[in-house]
Amino acid sequence: MHFPILPDNIQTVTTLFNSKITSISTQNLPINYARIDILEEDISQINTIVQTVKNRDRLEGKQYTNGNLNRQI
C-alpha cells in the first residue's frame, strides 16, 4: 500500500493521505461546498472526480474507499 505524505512548508503541517482515494456521497449532508484534494490523478481522472462531486455522488470501484463516515470510531 502507498500512503502519500504531503508536507506544507508554509503552515508546517504534514498531511498523510489514504492509500485509496476517499469518496463519499454528499447527497444527505447539509453542505454547500466540497473540497477536492488532487495528488497524482491525470486530467481524465480529475474531470471524472469533479463531475462526480458536482453530482453529489461518490466514486465506485476497488481503487476508492468510502471511509467510515457512518461508523462511530
PyMOL Python script that loads the backbone (N, CA, C, O; Angstrom):
from pymol import cmd

cmd.read_pdbstr("""\
ATOM      1  N   MET A   1       0.836  -1.182   0.000  1.00  0.00           N
ATOM      2  CA  MET A   1       0.000   0.000   0.000  1.00  0.00           C
ATOM      3  C   MET A   1       0.879   1.243   0.000  1.00  0.00           C
ATOM      4  O   MET A   1       1.971   1.252   0.568  1.00  0.00           O
ATOM      5  N   HIS A   2       0.388   2.274  -0.639  1.00  0.00           N
ATOM      6  CA  HIS A   2       1.129   3.533  -0.776  1.00  0.00           C
ATOM      7  C   HIS A   2       0.315   4.636  -0.098  1.00  0.00           C
ATOM      8  O   HIS A   2      -0.796   4.942  -0.530  1.00  0.00           O
ATOM      9  N   PHE A   3       0.862   5.231   0.959  1.00  0.00           N
ATOM     10  CA  PHE A   3       0.200   6.319   1.676  1.00  0.00           C
ATOM     11  C   PHE A   3       0.965   7.613   1.399  1.00  0.00           C
ATOM     12  O   PHE A   3       1.981   7.873   2.043  1.00  0.00           O
ATOM     13  N   PRO A   4       0.491   8.431   0.448  1.00  0.00           N
ATOM     14  CA  PRO A   4       1.200   9.676   0.127  1.00  0.00           C
ATOM     15  C   PRO A   4       1.276  10.627   1.326  1.00  0.00           C
ATOM     16  O   PRO A   4       0.312  10.783   2.075  1.00  0.00           O
ATOM     17  N   ILE A   5       2.425  11.247   1.486  1.00  0.00           N
ATOM     18  CA  ILE A   5       2.638  12.244   2.540  1.00  0.00           C
ATOM     19  C   ILE A   5       2.959  13.555   1.850  1.00  0.00           C
ATOM     20  O   ILE A   5       3.846  13.619   0.999  1.00  0.00           O
ATOM     21  N   LEU A   6       2.226  14.611   2.225  1.00  0.00           N
ATOM     22  CA  LEU A   6       2.401  15.909   1.598  1.00  0.00           C
ATOM     23  C   LEU A   6       2.746  16.949   2.665  1.00  0.00           C
ATOM     24  O   LEU A   6       1.871  17.378   3.416  1.00  0.00           O
ATOM     25  N   PRO A   7       4.032  17.361   2.737  1.00  0.00           N
ATOM     26  CA  PRO A   7       4.394  18.404   3.701  1.00  0.00           C
ATOM     27  C   PRO A   7       4.019  19.784   3.181  1.00  0.00           C
ATOM     28  O   PRO A   7       4.083  20.043   1.980  1.00  0.00           O
ATOM     29  N   ASP A   8       3.632  20.655   4.084  1.00  0.00           N
ATOM     30  CA  ASP A   8       3.307  22.042   3.751  1.00  0.00           C
ATOM     31  C   ASP A   8       4.312  22.903   4.510  1.00  0.00           C
ATOM     32  O   ASP A   8       4.210  23.062   5.726  1.00  0.00           O
ATOM     33  N   ASN A   9       5.270  23.449   3.794  1.00  0.00           N
ATOM     34  CA  ASN A   9       6.339  24.222   4.441  1.00  0.00           C
ATOM     35  C   ASN A   9       5.891  25.600   4.907  1.00  0.00           C
ATOM     36  O   ASN A   9       6.600  26.252   5.674  1.00  0.00           O
ATOM     37  N   ILE A  10       4.730  26.050   4.457  1.00  0.00           N
ATOM     38  CA  ILE A  10       4.239  27.368   4.858  1.00  0.00           C
ATOM     39  C   ILE A  10       3.557  27.299   6.217  1.00  0.00           C
ATOM     40  O   ILE A  10       3.844  28.104   7.103  1.00  0.00           O
ATOM     41  N   GLN A  11       2.650  26.333   6.382  1.00  0.00           N
ATOM     42  CA  GLN A  11       1.915  26.214   7.643  1.00  0.00           C
ATOM     43  C   GLN A  11       2.517  25.149   8.564  1.00  0.00           C
ATOM     44  O   GLN A  11       1.978  24.881   9.637  1.00  0.00           O
ATOM     45  N   THR A  12       3.614  24.553   8.154  1.00  0.00           N
ATOM     46  CA  THR A  12       4.283  23.472   8.889  1.00  0.00           C
ATOM     47  C   THR A  12       3.318  22.369   9.308  1.00  0.00           C
ATOM     48  O   THR A  12       3.341  21.888  10.440  1.00  0.00           O
ATOM     49  N   VAL A  13       2.470  21.985   8.356  1.00  0.00           N
ATOM     50  CA  VAL A  13       1.518  20.898   8.563  1.00  0.00           C
ATOM     51  C   VAL A  13       1.835  19.815   7.537  1.00  0.00           C
ATOM     52  O   VAL A  13       2.070  20.119   6.367  1.00  0.00           O
ATOM     53  N   THR A  14       1.842  18.574   7.959  1.00  0.00           N
ATOM     54  CA  THR A  14       2.052  17.469   7.050  1.00  0.00           C
ATOM     55  C   THR A  14       0.776  16.643   6.992  1.00  0.00           C
ATOM     56  O   THR A  14       0.203  16.308   8.029  1.00  0.00           O
ATOM     57  N   THR A  15       0.329  16.312   5.778  1.00  0.00           N
ATOM     58  CA  THR A  15      -0.895  15.539   5.595  1.00  0.00           C
ATOM     59  C   THR A  15      -0.545  14.146   5.114  1.00  0.00           C
ATOM     60  O   THR A  15       0.207  13.980   4.153  1.00  0.00           O
ATOM     61  N   LEU A  16      -1.095  13.144   5.789  1.00  0.00           N
ATOM     62  CA  LEU A  16      -0.945  11.746   5.406  1.00  0.00           C
ATOM     63  C   LEU A  16      -2.256  11.324   4.743  1.00  0.00           C
ATOM     64  O   LEU A  16      -3.311  11.348   5.376  1.00  0.00           O
ATOM     65  N   PHE A  17      -2.188  10.938   3.472  1.00  0.00           N
ATOM     66  CA  PHE A  17      -3.380  10.576   2.719  1.00  0.00           C
ATOM     67  C   PHE A  17      -3.599   9.065   2.740  1.00  0.00           C
ATOM     68  O   PHE A  17      -2.658   8.294   2.933  1.00  0.00           O
ATOM     69  N   ASN A  18      -4.842   8.655   2.541  1.00  0.00           N
ATOM     70  CA  ASN A  18      -5.202   7.250   2.484  1.00  0.00           C
ATOM     71  C   ASN A  18      -4.541   6.597   1.278  1.00  0.00           C
ATOM     72  O   ASN A  18      -4.182   7.285   0.323  1.00  0.00           O
ATOM     73  N   SER A  19      -4.377   5.289   1.310  1.00  0.00           N
ATOM     74  CA  SER A  19      -3.789   4.568   0.175  1.00  0.00           C
ATOM     75  C   SER A  19      -4.758   4.502  -1.005  1.00  0.00           C
ATOM     76  O   SER A  19      -4.336   4.291  -2.142  1.00  0.00           O
ATOM     77  N   LYS A  20      -6.046   4.679  -0.741  1.00  0.00           N
ATOM     78  CA  LYS A  20      -7.057   4.730  -1.794  1.00  0.00           C
ATOM     79  C   LYS A  20      -7.704   6.108  -1.786  1.00  0.00           C
ATOM     80  O   LYS A  20      -7.681   6.806  -0.772  1.00  0.00           O
ATOM     81  N   ILE A  21      -8.277   6.494  -2.911  1.00  0.00           N
ATOM     82  CA  ILE A  21      -8.995   7.766  -2.990  1.00  0.00           C
ATOM     83  C   ILE A  21     -10.250   7.664  -2.132  1.00  0.00           C
ATOM     84  O   ILE A  21     -11.045   6.741  -2.306  1.00  0.00           O
ATOM     85  N   THR A  22     -10.432   8.597  -1.212  1.00  0.00           N
ATOM     86  CA  THR A  22     -11.615   8.624  -0.366  1.00  0.00           C
ATOM     87  C   THR A  22     -12.720   9.390  -1.077  1.00  0.00           C
ATOM     88  O   THR A  22     -12.515  10.517  -1.528  1.00  0.00           O
ATOM     89  N   SER A  23     -13.884   8.778  -1.175  1.00  0.00           N
ATOM     90  CA  SER A  23     -15.012   9.389  -1.870  1.00  0.00           C
ATOM     91  C   SER A  23     -16.294   9.086  -1.117  1.00  0.00           C
ATOM     92  O   SER A  23     -16.624   7.924  -0.878  1.00  0.00           O
ATOM     93  N   ILE A  24     -17.011  10.128  -0.747  1.00  0.00           N
ATOM     94  CA  ILE A  24     -18.288   9.948  -0.055  1.00  0.00           C
ATOM     95  C   ILE A  24     -19.374  10.710  -0.794  1.00  0.00           C
ATOM     96  O   ILE A  24     -19.113  11.727  -1.438  1.00  0.00           O
ATOM     97  N   SER A  25     -20.573  10.211  -0.691  1.00  0.00           N
ATOM     98  CA  SER A  25     -21.715  10.906  -1.270  1.00  0.00           C
ATOM     99  C   SER A  25     -22.101  12.048  -0.339  1.00  0.00           C
ATOM    100  O   SER A  25     -22.107  11.885   0.881  1.00  0.00           O
ATOM    101  N   THR A  26     -22.422  13.198  -0.914  1.00  0.00           N
ATOM    102  CA  THR A  26     -22.846  14.341  -0.096  1.00  0.00           C
ATOM    103  C   THR A  26     -24.340  14.610  -0.238  1.00  0.00           C
ATOM    104  O   THR A  26     -24.827  15.660   0.180  1.00  0.00           O
ATOM    105  N   GLN A  27     -25.067  13.660  -0.830  1.00  0.00           N
ATOM    106  CA  GLN A  27     -26.499  13.863  -1.069  1.00  0.00           C
ATOM    107  C   GLN A  27     -27.278  14.134   0.206  1.00  0.00           C
ATOM    108  O   GLN A  27     -28.203  14.946   0.200  1.00  0.00           O
ATOM    109  N   ASN A  28     -26.927  13.475   1.291  1.00  0.00           N
ATOM    110  CA  ASN A  28     -27.674  13.626   2.538  1.00  0.00           C
ATOM    111  C   ASN A  28     -26.967  14.515   3.559  1.00  0.00           C
ATOM    112  O   ASN A  28     -27.351  14.549   4.728  1.00  0.00           O
ATOM    113  N   LEU A  29     -25.944  15.226   3.121  1.00  0.00           N
ATOM    114  CA  LEU A  29     -25.209  16.103   4.029  1.00  0.00           C
ATOM    115  C   LEU A  29     -25.622  17.557   3.794  1.00  0.00           C
ATOM    116  O   LEU A  29     -25.753  17.985   2.647  1.00  0.00           O
ATOM    117  N   PRO A  30     -25.825  18.310   4.862  1.00  0.00           N
ATOM    118  CA  PRO A  30     -26.232  19.718   4.713  1.00  0.00           C
ATOM    119  C   PRO A  30     -25.027  20.622   4.424  1.00  0.00           C
ATOM    120  O   PRO A  30     -24.642  21.434   5.265  1.00  0.00           O
ATOM    121  N   ILE A  31     -24.434  20.476   3.235  1.00  0.00           N
ATOM    122  CA  ILE A  31     -23.273  21.287   2.865  1.00  0.00           C
ATOM    123  C   ILE A  31     -23.526  21.982   1.537  1.00  0.00           C
ATOM    124  O   ILE A  31     -24.345  21.539   0.733  1.00  0.00           O
ATOM    125  N   ASN A  32     -22.812  23.075   1.322  1.00  0.00           N
ATOM    126  CA  ASN A  32     -22.898  23.808   0.061  1.00  0.00           C
ATOM    127  C   ASN A  32     -21.619  23.713  -0.755  1.00  0.00           C
ATOM    128  O   ASN A  32     -21.628  23.983  -1.956  1.00  0.00           O
ATOM    129  N   TYR A  33     -20.516  23.329  -0.112  1.00  0.00           N
ATOM    130  CA  TYR A  33     -19.224  23.274  -0.778  1.00  0.00           C
ATOM    131  C   TYR A  33     -18.511  21.982  -0.397  1.00  0.00           C
ATOM    132  O   TYR A  33     -18.752  21.418   0.670  1.00  0.00           O
ATOM    133  N   ALA A  34     -17.632  21.522  -1.282  1.00  0.00           N
ATOM    134  CA  ALA A  34     -16.824  20.340  -1.014  1.00  0.00           C
ATOM    135  C   ALA A  34     -15.389  20.628  -1.433  1.00  0.00           C
ATOM    136  O   ALA A  34     -15.147  21.351  -2.400  1.00  0.00           O
ATOM    137  N   ARG A  35     -14.450  20.063  -0.705  1.00  0.00           N
ATOM    138  CA  ARG A  35     -13.032  20.218  -1.027  1.00  0.00           C
ATOM    139  C   ARG A  35     -12.559  18.964  -1.757  1.00  0.00           C
ATOM    140  O   ARG A  35     -12.893  17.844  -1.369  1.00  0.00           O
ATOM    141  N   ILE A  36     -11.791  19.162  -2.799  1.00  0.00           N
ATOM    142  CA  ILE A  36     -11.219  18.051  -3.556  1.00  0.00           C
ATOM    143  C   ILE A  36      -9.703  18.177  -3.485  1.00  0.00           C
ATOM    144  O   ILE A  36      -9.145  19.199  -3.885  1.00  0.00           O
ATOM    145  N   ASP A  37      -9.034  17.148  -2.981  1.00  0.00           N
ATOM    146  CA  ASP A  37      -7.570  17.116  -2.974  1.00  0.00           C
ATOM    147  C   ASP A  37      -7.099  16.291  -4.164  1.00  0.00           C
ATOM    148  O   ASP A  37      -7.427  15.110  -4.272  1.00  0.00           O
ATOM    149  N   ILE A  38      -6.338  16.906  -5.049  1.00  0.00           N
ATOM    150  CA  ILE A  38      -5.799  16.231  -6.232  1.00  0.00           C
ATOM    151  C   ILE A  38      -4.318  15.991  -5.979  1.00  0.00           C
ATOM    152  O   ILE A  38      -3.572  16.929  -5.698  1.00  0.00           O
ATOM    153  N   LEU A  39      -3.891  14.732  -6.079  1.00  0.00           N
ATOM    154  CA  LEU A  39      -2.494  14.404  -5.804  1.00  0.00           C
ATOM    155  C   LEU A  39      -1.769  13.903  -7.050  1.00  0.00           C
ATOM    156  O   LEU A  39      -0.865  14.567  -7.556  1.00  0.00           O
ATOM    157  N   GLU A  40      -2.164  12.740  -7.539  1.00  0.00           N
ATOM    158  CA  GLU A  40      -1.445  12.096  -8.639  1.00  0.00           C
ATOM    159  C   GLU A  40      -2.357  11.736  -9.803  1.00  0.00           C
ATOM    160  O   GLU A  40      -1.965  10.959 -10.673  1.00  0.00           O
ATOM    161  N   GLU A  41      -3.556  12.282  -9.836  1.00  0.00           N
ATOM    162  CA  GLU A  41      -4.530  11.933 -10.863  1.00  0.00           C
ATOM    163  C   GLU A  41      -4.224  12.666 -12.177  1.00  0.00           C
ATOM    164  O   GLU A  41      -3.717  13.788 -12.186  1.00  0.00           O
ATOM    165  N   ASP A  42      -4.550  11.991 -13.277  1.00  0.00           N
ATOM    166  CA  ASP A  42      -4.388  12.648 -14.571  1.00  0.00           C
ATOM    167  C   ASP A  42      -5.650  13.465 -14.886  1.00  0.00           C
ATOM    168  O   ASP A  42      -6.620  13.429 -14.128  1.00  0.00           O
ATOM    169  N   ILE A  43      -5.633  14.191 -15.993  1.00  0.00           N
ATOM    170  CA  ILE A  43      -6.721  15.116 -16.314  1.00  0.00           C
ATOM    171  C   ILE A  43      -8.055  14.393 -16.479  1.00  0.00           C
ATOM    172  O   ILE A  43      -9.096  14.926 -16.094  1.00  0.00           O
ATOM    173  N   SER A  44      -8.038  13.194 -17.042  1.00  0.00           N
ATOM    174  CA  SER A  44      -9.268  12.422 -17.215  1.00  0.00           C
ATOM    175  C   SER A  44      -9.862  12.042 -15.857  1.00  0.00           C
ATOM    176  O   SER A  44     -11.070  12.158 -15.652  1.00  0.00           O
ATOM    177  N   GLN A  45      -9.020  11.592 -14.942  1.00  0.00           N
ATOM    178  CA  GLN A  45      -9.485  11.245 -13.594  1.00  0.00           C
ATOM    179  C   GLN A  45     -10.005  12.479 -12.865  1.00  0.00           C
ATOM    180  O   GLN A  45     -11.020  12.414 -12.171  1.00  0.00           O
ATOM    181  N   ILE A  46      -9.315  13.592 -13.024  1.00  0.00           N
ATOM    182  CA  ILE A  46      -9.736  14.838 -12.371  1.00  0.00           C
ATOM    183  C   ILE A  46     -11.125  15.243 -12.865  1.00  0.00           C
ATOM    184  O   ILE A  46     -11.984  15.613 -12.065  1.00  0.00           O
ATOM    185  N   ASN A  47     -11.344  15.176 -14.164  1.00  0.00           N
ATOM    186  CA  ASN A  47     -12.657  15.524 -14.728  1.00  0.00           C
ATOM    187  C   ASN A  47     -13.746  14.615 -14.178  1.00  0.00           C
ATOM    188  O   ASN A  47     -14.837  15.085 -13.856  1.00  0.00           O
ATOM    189  N   THR A  48     -13.468  13.329 -14.067  1.00  0.00           N
ATOM    190  CA  THR A  48     -14.438  12.380 -13.511  1.00  0.00           C
ATOM    191  C   THR A  48     -14.734  12.701 -12.056  1.00  0.00           C
ATOM    192  O   THR A  48     -15.891  12.690 -11.636  1.00  0.00           O
ATOM    193  N   ILE A  49     -13.697  12.985 -11.292  1.00  0.00           N
ATOM    194  CA  ILE A  49     -13.864  13.307  -9.869  1.00  0.00           C
ATOM    195  C   ILE A  49     -14.697  14.569  -9.705  1.00  0.00           C
ATOM    196  O   ILE A  49     -15.633  14.589  -8.905  1.00  0.00           O
ATOM    197  N   VAL A  50     -14.376  15.611 -10.441  1.00  0.00           N
ATOM    198  CA  VAL A  50     -15.100  16.884 -10.332  1.00  0.00           C
ATOM    199  C   VAL A  50     -16.569  16.695 -10.686  1.00  0.00           C
ATOM    200  O   VAL A  50     -17.443  17.201  -9.982  1.00  0.00           O
ATOM    201  N   GLN A  51     -16.852  15.979 -11.762  1.00  0.00           N
ATOM    202  CA  GLN A  51     -18.240  15.760 -12.165  1.00  0.00           C
ATOM    203  C   GLN A  51     -18.996  14.938 -11.125  1.00  0.00           C
ATOM    204  O   GLN A  51     -20.166  15.209 -10.852  1.00  0.00           O
ATOM    205  N   THR A  52     -18.344  13.945 -10.550  1.00  0.00           N
ATOM    206  CA  THR A  52     -18.974  13.114  -9.520  1.00  0.00           C
ATOM    207  C   THR A  52     -19.308  13.944  -8.288  1.00  0.00           C
ATOM    208  O   THR A  52     -20.389  13.804  -7.715  1.00  0.00           O
ATOM    209  N   VAL A  53     -18.387  14.804  -7.883  1.00  0.00           N
ATOM    210  CA  VAL A  53     -18.630  15.668  -6.713  1.00  0.00           C
ATOM    211  C   VAL A  53     -19.754  16.655  -7.014  1.00  0.00           C
ATOM    212  O   VAL A  53     -20.603  16.895  -6.156  1.00  0.00           O
ATOM    213  N   LYS A  54     -19.773  17.231  -8.218  1.00  0.00           N
ATOM    214  CA  LYS A  54     -20.849  18.151  -8.596  1.00  0.00           C
ATOM    215  C   LYS A  54     -22.213  17.471  -8.524  1.00  0.00           C
ATOM    216  O   LYS A  54     -23.208  18.103  -8.169  1.00  0.00           O
ATOM    217  N   ASN A  55     -22.256  16.180  -8.863  1.00  0.00           N
ATOM    218  CA  ASN A  55     -23.495  15.414  -8.817  1.00  0.00           C
ATOM    219  C   ASN A  55     -23.836  14.935  -7.404  1.00  0.00           C
ATOM    220  O   ASN A  55     -24.850  14.267  -7.199  1.00  0.00           O
ATOM    221  N   ARG A  56     -22.989  15.277  -6.436  1.00  0.00           N
ATOM    222  CA  ARG A  56     -23.160  14.878  -5.030  1.00  0.00           C
ATOM    223  C   ARG A  56     -23.192  13.365  -4.865  1.00  0.00           C
ATOM    224  O   ARG A  56     -23.866  12.838  -3.980  1.00  0.00           O
ATOM    225  N   ASP A  57     -22.455  12.674  -5.730  1.00  0.00           N
ATOM    226  CA  ASP A  57     -22.388  11.225  -5.717  1.00  0.00           C
ATOM    227  C   ASP A  57     -21.022  10.797  -5.195  1.00  0.00           C
ATOM    228  O   ASP A  57     -20.247  11.640  -4.743  1.00  0.00           O
ATOM    229  N   ARG A  58     -20.711   9.500  -5.249  1.00  0.00           N
ATOM    230  CA  ARG A  58     -19.406   9.018  -4.837  1.00  0.00           C
ATOM    231  C   ARG A  58     -18.826   8.124  -5.915  1.00  0.00           C
ATOM    232  O   ARG A  58     -19.558   7.528  -6.705  1.00  0.00           O
ATOM    233  N   LEU A  59     -17.514   8.034  -5.940  1.00  0.00           N
ATOM    234  CA  LEU A  59     -16.824   7.183  -6.894  1.00  0.00           C
ATOM    235  C   LEU A  59     -16.909   5.740  -6.417  1.00  0.00           C
ATOM    236  O   LEU A  59     -16.821   5.471  -5.219  1.00  0.00           O
ATOM    237  N   GLU A  60     -17.081   4.819  -7.350  1.00  0.00           N
ATOM    238  CA  GLU A  60     -17.214   3.397  -7.020  1.00  0.00           C
ATOM    239  C   GLU A  60     -16.083   2.606  -7.663  1.00  0.00           C
ATOM    240  O   GLU A  60     -15.641   2.930  -8.766  1.00  0.00           O
ATOM    241  N   GLY A  61     -15.617   1.572  -6.976  1.00  0.00           N
ATOM    242  CA  GLY A  61     -14.592   0.696  -7.521  1.00  0.00           C
ATOM    243  C   GLY A  61     -13.570   0.328  -6.466  1.00  0.00           C
ATOM    244  O   GLY A  61     -13.569   0.878  -5.365  1.00  0.00           O
ATOM    245  N   LYS A  62     -12.693  -0.616  -6.818  1.00  0.00           N
ATOM    246  CA  LYS A  62     -11.690  -1.115  -5.868  1.00  0.00           C
ATOM    247  C   LYS A  62     -10.633  -0.066  -5.509  1.00  0.00           C
ATOM    248  O   LYS A  62     -10.008  -0.155  -4.452  1.00  0.00           O
ATOM    249  N   GLN A  63     -10.431   0.925  -6.380  1.00  0.00           N
ATOM    250  CA  GLN A  63      -9.405   1.936  -6.121  1.00  0.00           C
ATOM    251  C   GLN A  63      -9.909   3.061  -5.219  1.00  0.00           C
ATOM    252  O   GLN A  63      -9.161   3.989  -4.911  1.00  0.00           O
ATOM    253  N   TYR A  64     -11.185   2.986  -4.789  1.00  0.00           N
ATOM    254  CA  TYR A  64     -11.785   4.025  -3.952  1.00  0.00           C
ATOM    255  C   TYR A  64     -12.234   3.438  -2.618  1.00  0.00           C
ATOM    256  O   TYR A  64     -12.515   2.244  -2.515  1.00  0.00           O
ATOM    257  N   THR A  65     -12.297   4.286  -1.607  1.00  0.00           N
ATOM    258  CA  THR A  65     -12.857   3.893  -0.329  1.00  0.00           C
ATOM    259  C   THR A  65     -13.880   4.943   0.088  1.00  0.00           C
ATOM    260  O   THR A  65     -13.736   6.127  -0.217  1.00  0.00           O
ATOM    261  N   ASN A  66     -14.890   4.501   0.773  1.00  0.00           N
ATOM    262  CA  ASN A  66     -15.902   5.430   1.257  1.00  0.00           C
ATOM    263  C   ASN A  66     -15.704   5.757   2.723  1.00  0.00           C
ATOM    264  O   ASN A  66     -16.548   6.408   3.339  1.00  0.00           O
ATOM    265  N   GLY A  67     -14.598   5.312   3.280  1.00  0.00           N
ATOM    266  CA  GLY A  67     -14.246   5.656   4.648  1.00  0.00           C
ATOM    267  C   GLY A  67     -15.208   5.100   5.674  1.00  0.00           C
ATOM    268  O   GLY A  67     -15.932   4.140   5.413  1.00  0.00           O
ATOM    269  N   ASN A  68     -15.207   5.715   6.840  1.00  0.00           N
ATOM    270  CA  ASN A  68     -16.050   5.291   7.951  1.00  0.00           C
ATOM    271  C   ASN A  68     -17.000   6.399   8.357  1.00  0.00           C
ATOM    272  O   ASN A  68     -17.217   6.617   9.549  1.00  0.00           O
ATOM    273  N   LEU A  69     -17.569   7.102   7.394  1.00  0.00           N
ATOM    274  CA  LEU A  69     -18.429   8.252   7.686  1.00  0.00           C
ATOM    275  C   LEU A  69     -19.605   7.869   8.570  1.00  0.00           C
ATOM    276  O   LEU A  69     -19.982   8.632   9.460  1.00  0.00           O
ATOM    277  N   ASN A  70     -20.189   6.703   8.341  1.00  0.00           N
ATOM    278  CA  ASN A  70     -21.374   6.304   9.097  1.00  0.00           C
ATOM    279  C   ASN A  70     -21.059   5.387  10.268  1.00  0.00           C
ATOM    280  O   ASN A  70     -21.976   4.903  10.932  1.00  0.00           O
ATOM    281  N   ARG A  71     -19.804   5.142  10.532  1.00  0.00           N
ATOM    282  CA  ARG A  71     -19.406   4.242  11.602  1.00  0.00           C
ATOM    283  C   ARG A  71     -18.729   5.050  12.703  1.00  0.00           C
ATOM    284  O   ARG A  71     -17.827   5.839  12.423  1.00  0.00           O
ATOM    285  N   GLN A  72     -19.139   4.870  13.911  1.00  0.00           N
ATOM    286  CA  GLN A  72     -18.513   5.589  15.024  1.00  0.00           C
ATOM    287  C   GLN A  72     -17.214   4.905  15.406  1.00  0.00           C
ATOM    288  O   GLN A  72     -17.175   3.694  15.624  1.00  0.00           O
ATOM    289  N   ILE A  73     -16.157   5.692  15.485  1.00  0.00           N
ATOM    290  CA  ILE A  73     -14.868   5.162  15.909  1.00  0.00           C
ATOM    291  C   ILE A  73     -14.289   5.991  17.021  1.00  0.00           C
ATOM    292  O   ILE A  73     -13.199   5.694  17.509  1.00  0.00           O
TER     293      ILE A  73
END
""", "prot")
cmd.dss("prot")
cmd.show_as("cartoon", "prot")
cmd.util.cbc("prot")
cmd.orient("prot")
